[in-house]
Amino acid sequence: MGIRELQGYATFFMTIIFVVLMYGYILYLYRSEKKGEKDYEKLGNIALDDEITSTPINTTDPISDEKKGAK
């Protein structure tokens, strides 16, 4: 087995691994949007709606309850 054949096998297996990872990530995004955990369309509009007067996307307080109790 020469180096060319080894490179061919490595390329093939890396392509398969990356395709599986990509489809897994797409499935994760789809499921989290369906569950209502995140709205990726709203997050995608950040670049389009970039004004100082625009409303924030996330309305939750960035300081967690644990940090509030520590102060």
TORKOL-4160 file (C-alpha; in steps of 0.2 Angstrom, whole numbers, padded with zeros to 4 digits, m for minus):
71
<pt num="1" X="0000" Y="0000" Z="0000"/>
<pt num="2" X="0008" Y="0016" Z="m0006"/>
<pt num="3" X="0006" Y="0034" Z="0001"/>
<pt num="4" X="m0007" Y="0038" Z="m0013"/>
<pt num="5" X="m0018" Y="0024" Z="m0008"/>
<pt num="6" X="m0017" Y="0029" Z="0010"/>
<pt num="7" X="m0021" Y="0047" Z="0006"/>
<pt num="8" X="m0036" Y="0041" Z="m0004"/>
<pt num="9" X="m0043" Y="0031" Z="0010"/>
<pt num="10" X="m0040" Y="0045" Z="0023"/>
<pt num="11" X="m0049" Y="0057" Z="0012"/>
<pt num="12" X="m0064" Y="0046" Z="0009"/>
<pt num="13" X="m0066" Y="0042" Z="0028"/>
<pt num="14" X="m0063" Y="0061" Z="0033"/>
<pt num="15" X="m0077" Y="0065" Z="0020"/>
<pt num="16" X="m0089" Y="0053" Z="0028"/>
<pt num="17" X="m0085" Y="0059" Z="0045"/>
<pt num="18" X="m0088" Y="0077" Z="0041"/>
<pt num="19" X="m0104" Y="0073" Z="0032"/>
<pt num="20" X="m0110" Y="0064" Z="0047"/>
<pt num="21" X="m0105" Y="0079" Z="0058"/>
<pt num="22" X="m0113" Y="0091" Z="0047"/>
<pt num="23" X="m0130" Y="0082" Z="0046"/>
<pt num="24" X="m0129" Y="0079" Z="0065"/>
<pt num="25" X="m0127" Y="0098" Z="0068"/>
<pt num="26" X="m0141" Y="0102" Z="0055"/>
<pt num="27" X="m0152" Y="0090" Z="0065"/>
<pt num="28" X="m0147" Y="0098" Z="0081"/>
<pt num="29" X="m0152" Y="0115" Z="0075"/>
<pt num="30" X="m0168" Y="0109" Z="0068"/>
<pt num="31" X="m0173" Y="0100" Z="0084"/>
<pt num="32" X="m0169" Y="0115" Z="0095"/>
<pt num="33" X="m0179" Y="0127" Z="0084"/>
<pt num="34" X="m0194" Y="0115" Z="0085"/>
<pt num="35" X="m0193" Y="0114" Z="0104"/>
<pt num="36" X="m0192" Y="0133" Z="0105"/>
<pt num="37" X="m0175" Y="0134" Z="0113"/>
<pt num="38" X="m0168" Y="0146" Z="0101"/>
<pt num="39" X="m0175" Y="0155" Z="0086"/>
<pt num="40" X="m0161" Y="0155" Z="0073"/>
<pt num="41" X="m0170" Y="0166" Z="0061"/>
<pt num="42" X="m0171" Y="0180" Z="0074"/>
<pt num="43" X="m0153" Y="0177" Z="0077"/>
<pt num="44" X="m0149" Y="0178" Z="0059"/>
<pt num="45" X="m0156" Y="0195" Z="0058"/>
<pt num="46" X="m0143" Y="0203" Z="0069"/>
<pt num="47" X="m0132" Y="0208" Z="0055"/>
<pt num="48" X="m0147" Y="0216" Z="0046"/>
<pt num="49" X="m0154" Y="0225" Z="0060"/>
<pt num="50" X="m0139" Y="0233" Z="0068"/>
<pt num="51" X="m0145" Y="0250" Z="0075"/>
<pt num="52" X="m0142" Y="0257" Z="0092"/>
<pt num="53" X="m0160" Y="0259" Z="0094"/>
<pt num="54" X="m0165" Y="0241" Z="0090"/>
<pt num="55" X="m0172" Y="0230" Z="0103"/>
<pt num="56" X="m0161" Y="0216" Z="0110"/>
<pt num="57" X="m0163" Y="0198" Z="0104"/>
<pt num="58" X="m0162" Y="0190" Z="0121"/>
<pt num="59" X="m0172" Y="0198" Z="0134"/>
<pt num="60" X="m0165" Y="0187" Z="0149"/>
<pt num="61" X="m0153" Y="0195" Z="0161"/>
<pt num="62" X="m0135" Y="0191" Z="0157"/>
<pt num="63" X="m0131" Y="0190" Z="0175"/>
<pt num="64" X="m0136" Y="0173" Z="0182"/>
<pt num="65" X="m0144" Y="0170" Z="0198"/>
<pt num="66" X="m0129" Y="0162" Z="0206"/>
<pt num="67" X="m0119" Y="0178" Z="0202"/>
<pt num="68" X="m0132" Y="0189" Z="0209"/>
<pt num="69" X="m0132" Y="0179" Z="0226"/>
<pt num="70" X="m0113" Y="0181" Z="0227"/>
<pt num="71" X="m0113" Y="0200" Z="0227"/>
